[in-house]
């Protein structure tokens, strides 16, 4: 099984080199790993990385979403253990390119391809004292080697579902790897029960660290002066991580804007062509974030965000939120909006997200499947201040009540280091 896995990993590496000719993201994946071993050797041949007796905690995240999940643990661990260097790795360019300058880590790198030779070279160079994997990152050659070296390995904020290969008849080898984790922290009891059913006992329910992260942002958000001026004395819908199918609904609402609602649209894709298309749909009422100022934006009705890294702080200027992705592979992070007490609208593909199901059940979020539904539900909420206030409180309290995962995890981790 391990040989087949390694063959498939190697084949993927070859495939992505071919894809890099045509695909920008694949090209970044390749570019970020050029001269990798030379660079790694130089870094770990100098201070502070080659200091005798130094300690290092390695945190790995697939992409940007997993980073936000792991960030509370990175920062809490660093605060409690300042003697440790922090290494942060990403698999995807969408995480690395945005967070490569993150000051909470002493070093941020791409993760090399999960082949046995790469694994040995990386781990033997880095020499981590403890390793954290966030949510879904199970690179089996890495994990096997770390476990053979008896280096503590922890997975945090994990969610398990019956359809995953761990729970299939052919899943004996990956199950063995899971058993080798020092600790698996899961978000819910169901995940724990699934793991225990296949004989994995090194598991504990901690909750989701994203609650800690979004609550921290909401408690101390960065001011965004243009958005502040735009929203002053107006009700605002903040539409975050939207895709074209989401934008179709939102623009239908814009064209039938009964309550003089203003719109901040932060699309998932910020290519020039896509931003241009949104500007054309908005007409004279729309402005680009990068091409306006705090005075001119007051006359606009639609603010198009053409920069990355702002969304989690933009929600502070909203009255209600629309979170995109629900007409595609799945919704984006609704907790960022809920943390600011915003009622959340979302598309129908949300069922694999625990927080979305729960918030809809509580009455803090609303599913919409077509434009008329969004228009009707938005108008109903904005026409009733009491209902709007109650829904806002549901969202905010849901986030506050979900906090605490970071503390649980660090308490157990402190026993390992």
SVG drawing of the C-alpha trace seen along z (x, -y; Angstrom):
<svg xmlns="http://www.w3.org/2000/svg" viewBox="-41 -63 67 68">
<polyline fill="none" stroke="black" stroke-width="0.4" points="0.0,0.0 2.8,-2.4 4.5,-1.7 1.3,-2.5 0.8,-5.7 4.4,-6.8 3.9,-6.0 0.8,-8.1 2.6,-11.0 5.4,-10.9 2.9,-10.8 1.2,-13.8 4.5,-15.7 5.1,-14.9 1.5,-16.0 1.8,-19.3 4.9,-20.1 3.0,-19.6 0.0,-21.6 2.4,-24.5 2.8,-25.3 -0.9,-26.2 -2.0,-26.9 -0.9,-29.9 -1.4,-28.2 0.5,-25.1 3.3,-27.3 3.5,-28.9 3.6,-25.5 6.7,-24.6 8.3,-28.0 8.0,-27.9 10.0,-24.7 12.9,-25.6 16.3,-25.4 14.5,-24.1 17.2,-21.9 19.9,-24.5 17.8,-27.1 16.8,-24.8 20.4,-23.7 21.6,-27.3 18.9,-28.4 19.4,-25.5 23.2,-25.9 22.9,-29.4 21.7,-30.8 19.3,-30.5 18.4,-27.2 21.8,-25.5 22.1,-26.6 23.0,-23.7 20.0,-22.5 17.5,-24.6 13.9,-23.5 11.5,-23.8 7.8,-23.3 6.6,-22.6 3.1,-23.6 1.8,-22.4 -1.3,-23.8 -2.7,-22.8 -3.8,-26.3 -5.1,-29.6 -8.2,-28.3 -6.2,-25.7 -3.8,-28.4 -6.5,-30.5 -7.5,-27.4 -4.0,-26.7 -3.1,-30.4 -4.5,-30.5 -2.5,-27.5 0.7,-28.8 0.4,-32.1 -0.6,-30.6 2.2,-28.0 4.7,-30.7 3.5,-32.7 3.8,-29.8 7.0,-28.4 9.2,-31.3 12.2,-29.0 10.8,-27.3 11.4,-28.3 8.3,-28.1 8.4,-26.6 5.2,-27.0 4.7,-25.0 2.1,-25.2 1.2,-22.8 -0.8,-25.2 0.3,-28.6 -3.0,-30.1 -1.8,-29.8 2.0,-30.3 1.8,-33.4 -0.6,-35.2 1.1,-34.3 4.8,-33.9 5.6,-37.1 3.6,-36.0 5.5,-37.3 4.2,-34.6 6.6,-32.1 10.4,-32.2 10.4,-30.6 7.6,-29.9 8.2,-27.3 6.5,-25.1 6.2,-21.5 8.2,-19.3 6.5,-16.4 5.7,-13.5 8.2,-11.0 10.4,-8.9 13.7,-10.6 12.2,-14.1 10.7,-13.2 14.0,-11.9 16.0,-14.9 13.5,-17.4 12.9,-15.9 16.6,-15.2 17.5,-18.8 14.7,-20.5 14.9,-18.2 11.5,-19.2 10.7,-18.5 6.9,-18.4 4.8,-18.6 1.2,-19.9 -1.0,-19.1 -4.1,-21.1 -7.4,-19.5 -7.0,-17.3 -3.3,-17.1 -2.4,-13.4 0.8,-13.0 1.5,-9.4 5.2,-9.1 5.9,-12.2 3.8,-10.8 5.4,-7.3 8.9,-8.7 8.0,-11.1 6.5,-8.3 9.5,-6.1 11.7,-8.8 9.3,-9.1 8.7,-12.8 5.4,-13.8 2.8,-14.4 -0.6,-16.1 -3.5,-16.8 -5.8,-19.6 -9.4,-20.6 -9.9,-17.4 -13.3,-16.3 -13.9,-12.7 -16.8,-11.3 -17.8,-7.7 -17.0,-8.1 -13.3,-8.8 -10.8,-6.0 -9.9,-5.4 -13.3,-3.7 -13.2,-1.5 -12.1,2.1 -8.9,1.0 -8.0,-1.6 -5.8,0.7 -2.6,-1.2 -3.9,-4.7 -5.6,-3.5 -2.3,-2.4 -0.9,-5.8 -3.7,-7.5 -3.0,-5.2 0.6,-6.5 -0.4,-10.1 0.5,-11.2 -2.9,-12.9 -5.8,-13.6 -7.9,-16.6 -11.4,-16.5 -14.1,-19.0 -17.0,-16.9 -18.1,-13.7 -19.2,-12.0 -15.6,-12.2 -14.4,-10.7 -16.9,-7.8 -15.9,-7.1 -12.2,-6.8 -13.0,-4.7 -15.0,-2.3 -11.9,-1.5 -9.8,-1.1 -8.2,-4.5 -8.2,-5.7 -5.6,-8.6 -8.4,-11.1 -10.0,-13.9 -12.8,-16.4 -11.5,-19.9 -13.8,-21.8 -12.9,-24.0 -10.0,-26.5 -11.6,-28.8 -14.0,-30.0 -11.0,-31.3 -9.5,-33.0 -12.7,-34.7 -13.6,-35.9 -10.1,-37.4 -10.5,-39.3 -13.9,-40.5 -12.7,-41.7 -9.8,-43.7 -10.5,-44.3 -8.2,-46.3 -9.8,-49.6 -10.4,-49.9 -11.1,-53.6 -12.6,-53.3 -15.1,-50.7 -15.8,-52.7 -16.7,-55.8 -18.7,-53.8 -20.9,-52.2 -21.4,-55.2 -25.1,-55.7 -26.1,-52.9 -27.2,-49.3 -24.6,-47.2 -24.5,-43.6 -20.9,-42.2 -20.7,-39.5 -17.6,-37.5 -15.7,-34.9 -18.4,-35.1 -18.4,-33.1 -20.3,-34.0 -23.4,-31.9 -23.5,-33.9 -23.0,-37.2 -26.0,-36.5 -28.2,-36.4 -26.5,-39.4 -26.9,-41.6 -30.6,-40.7 -30.9,-41.9 -29.0,-45.1 -31.4,-45.8 -34.4,-45.4 -32.9,-47.2 -35.9,-48.2 -34.1,-49.3 -31.3,-51.4 -28.9,-48.7 -25.2,-49.2 -23.0,-46.3 -19.4,-45.4 -18.5,-42.5 -15.2,-40.6 -15.1,-38.0 -13.1,-34.8 -11.5,-35.5 -9.9,-39.0 -8.4,-38.7 -8.7,-41.9 -11.2,-40.3 -13.5,-39.3 -13.2,-42.6 -14.0,-44.4 -17.1,-42.3 -18.4,-43.2 -17.7,-46.8 -19.7,-46.7 -22.6,-45.0 -22.6,-47.7 -22.4,-50.5 -21.9,-54.1 -22.8,-53.1 -19.8,-50.8 -16.2,-51.7 -13.0,-49.6 -11.4,-49.5 -8.0,-50.2 -9.1,-53.2 -11.2,-55.1 -10.7,-57.1 -12.7,-57.8 -14.4,-60.8 -15.4,-59.6 -16.6,-56.3 -19.4,-58.0 -21.3,-58.5 -21.1,-54.9 -23.6,-52.1 -21.3,-49.1 -17.7,-48.7 -15.8,-46.0 -12.8,-44.6 -9.9,-43.9 -7.4,-43.1 -6.8,-40.0 -6.6,-39.6 -9.3,-42.1 -12.5,-40.0 -12.4,-38.9 -12.1,-42.6 -14.6,-43.9 -17.5,-42.2 -17.3,-44.7 -19.0,-47.2 -21.9,-45.0 -25.5,-44.7 -26.0,-41.3 -23.6,-39.0 -23.7,-36.7 -21.0,-34.0 -20.1,-32.5 -19.3,-29.0 -22.7,-27.4 -23.4,-26.8 -20.1,-25.1 -17.8,-22.9 -19.0,-24.3 -19.4,-27.5 -16.5,-29.5 -16.0,-30.6 -19.3,-31.8 -17.8,-32.1 -15.9,-35.3 -19.2,-37.0 -21.1,-35.5 -18.3,-36.7 -19.4,-40.3 -23.0,-39.4 -24.1,-39.3 -27.0,-37.2 -25.6,-35.1 -27.1,-34.1 -25.6,-31.2 -26.2,-28.8 -27.5,-25.3 -24.2,-23.3 -23.4,-23.7 -24.4,-20.4 -20.9,-19.1 -20.1,-22.2 -21.2,-21.7 -21.2,-25.4 -23.5,-26.2 -26.0,-23.5 -26.1,-24.6 -26.4,-28.3 -29.3,-27.6 -30.9,-25.5 -30.5,-28.3 -31.9,-30.9 -28.7,-32.9 -28.2,-31.8 -30.5,-31.4 -30.2,-29.1 -31.1,-30.7 -31.3,-28.8 -32.6,-31.5 -32.7,-35.3 -36.3,-35.7 -35.5,-33.9 -32.6,-36.1 -34.6,-39.2 -37.6,-38.1 -35.5,-36.9 -33.3,-40.0 -36.3,-42.4 -38.1,-40.5 -35.0,-40.8 -34.3,-44.5 -38.0,-45.4 -38.0,-44.1 -35.4,-45.7 -36.3,-43.4 -35.9,-40.3 -32.6,-41.7 -31.3,-42.3 -32.3,-38.8 -30.7,-37.1 -27.5,-39.1 -27.3,-38.0 -27.8,-34.4 -24.8,-34.6 -22.5,-36.3 -23.4,-34.1 -22.9,-31.0 -19.3,-32.0 -18.6,-33.0 -20.0,-29.8 -17.8,-27.8 -14.5,-29.3 -12.0,-27.4 -10.5,-24.7 -7.0,-26.4 -6.9,-26.2 -7.8,-22.5 -5.2,-21.6 -2.4,-23.6 -3.1,-22.0 -2.5,-18.6 0.4,-19.7 2.2,-21.1 2.5,-17.6 4.4,-16.6 7.1,-19.3"/>
</svg>
